[in-house]
Every structure is written in structure tokens, then in C-alpha cells.
Amino acid sequence: MKLIHDCVRDVMLDIENNLNLHETVTSTDIQERLNKYSHDDIYYTCQKLQEAGYLKVDFFIDGSCCVESMTYNGHQFLDSIRDDGIWKEVKSKISKLASVSLPIIHQVASQAIISKLGL
């Protein structure tokens, strides 16, 4: 499967907006809200975000998962890509390459933010 960068951002924003302390959010819940992505896209994105250390997720044999929390690193990553203008700039820059990792996206977004701040 391919990791869809827009799906990564949308999933992270959805989780931040819908995950309450001491509760979970299921991949089905996320997919219902983000219906432009398939359930497989959401599940795979959650897998990769857990592997990257951005989410804590429980995966089940039936192909579903429950997001327990967003990690500190997940919040940092999301904060770097949250702004729509920054996200558009990041997507424009990374579109020049065949593939880009999540840490590179974070770095490009952070540099765009620093540039906007005039530092």
C-alpha cells in the first residue's frame, strides 16, 4: 500500500479533534468522518503513524483498530503541518520528488514555519 500524505494529515487532525482523554477512536469512526479515504487507507495510515511514534494504537485481527492517544512527537508533527498555507507549501515542495518520508515532511514544514517567522 501507499502512504497517502493528505490522509496522514487528515487522520491526525481528526484524532486531535475527536479523541477525548480516557477514550479511544476507532478506524471505523475516522473513516466515517473522512469518507474520501477507504477503511484500508485509514487502517494503514494508523499503522504507519504508530510505527513513526506519533500515535498509540491497538490493532485487531478483524482489520480494525482503536487509537488510544497521540504522542508528544505526534503533536509536534501535527503542529508543523496543521496550517493550511504551510501544508500547501510543503505539498508543493515534496511533489517534486517520487517519495518523501514523514520525518522529511516534518522538517520541510518546520523550515517553512521558521521562514514565515522571519528567523
C-alpha positions in Angstrom: 0.0 0.0 0.0 1.0 3.6 -0.5 1.0 6.1 2.4 -1.2 9.0 1.4 0.2 12.2 2.9 -3.1 14.0 2.8 -4.6 11.1 4.7 -1.9 11.3 7.3 -2.7 14.9 8.0 -6.4 14.4 7.9 -6.2 11.4 10.3 -4.0 13.3 12.7 -6.4 16.3 12.7 -9.4 14.1 13.1 -7.9 12.3 16.0 -6.9 15.5 17.7 -10.5 16.8 17.3 -12.3 13.6 18.3 -10.2 11.8 20.8 -11.0 12.5 24.4 -8.9 11.6 27.5 -9.6 8.0 28.7 -11.4 7.2 25.4 -10.5 5.7 22.1 -11.3 6.5 18.5 -11.8 3.6 16.1 -10.7 3.3 12.5 -14.3 3.0 11.5 -15.2 6.3 13.3 -12.4 8.0 11.5 -13.3 6.5 8.1 -16.9 7.6 8.5 -15.8 11.2 9.1 -13.1 11.1 6.4 -15.1 9.2 3.8 -12.9 10.2 0.9 -10.5 7.5 2.2 -11.1 3.8 2.3 -11.0 1.9 5.6 -7.8 0.2 4.4 -6.2 3.7 3.9 -7.2 4.8 7.4 -6.0 1.5 9.0 -2.7 1.6 7.1 -2.2 5.2 8.0 -2.7 4.4 11.7 -0.2 1.6 11.4 2.4 3.8 9.9 1.7 6.6 12.4 2.2 4.2 15.3 5.4 2.9 13.7 6.6 6.5 13.4 5.9 7.1 17.1 3.1 9.6 16.5 0.1 7.5 17.8 -0.6 4.7 20.3 -3.0 2.3 18.6 -4.4 -1.2 19.3 -4.9 -3.3 16.2 -7.3 -6.2 16.0 -7.4 -9.3 13.9 -10.7 -8.2 12.2 -8.9 -5.4 10.4 -10.0 -2.6 12.8 -8.0 -0.5 15.2 -8.5 1.9 18.1 -6.4 4.9 18.6 -5.7 5.4 22.3 -3.6 8.6 22.2 -1.4 10.9 20.2 2.1 11.0 21.5 4.1 14.1 22.2 6.0 13.6 18.9 2.6 13.2 17.2 1.5 16.6 18.5 4.8 18.1 17.3 4.4 16.6 13.9 0.8 17.8 13.6 1.6 21.3 14.8 4.1 21.5 12.0 1.6 20.6 9.3 -1.6 22.0 10.8 -1.7 25.3 9.0 -3.4 25.1 5.5 -0.9 27.5 4.0 2.1 25.6 5.3 0.6 22.3 4.2 0.1 23.6 0.7 3.7 24.9 0.6 5.0 21.5 1.9 3.0 19.6 -0.6 4.3 21.8 -3.4 7.9 21.2 -2.3 7.6 17.5 -1.8 5.7 16.9 -5.1 9.0 17.4 -6.9 10.2 14.0 -5.5 8.9 10.5 -6.1 8.7 9.8 -2.4 9.2 11.6 0.9 9.3 10.2 4.4 7.2 11.6 7.3 10.4 12.9 9.1 11.3 14.9 5.9 7.7 16.3 5.7 8.1 17.4 9.3 11.4 19.0 8.5 10.1 20.8 5.4 7.1 22.0 7.4 9.3 23.2 10.2 11.6 25.1 7.8 8.5 26.7 6.2 7.3 27.9 9.6 10.7 29.3 10.5 10.8 31.1 7.2 7.3 32.6 7.8 8.5 33.8 11.2 11.5 35.5 9.6 14.1 33.7 11.6 
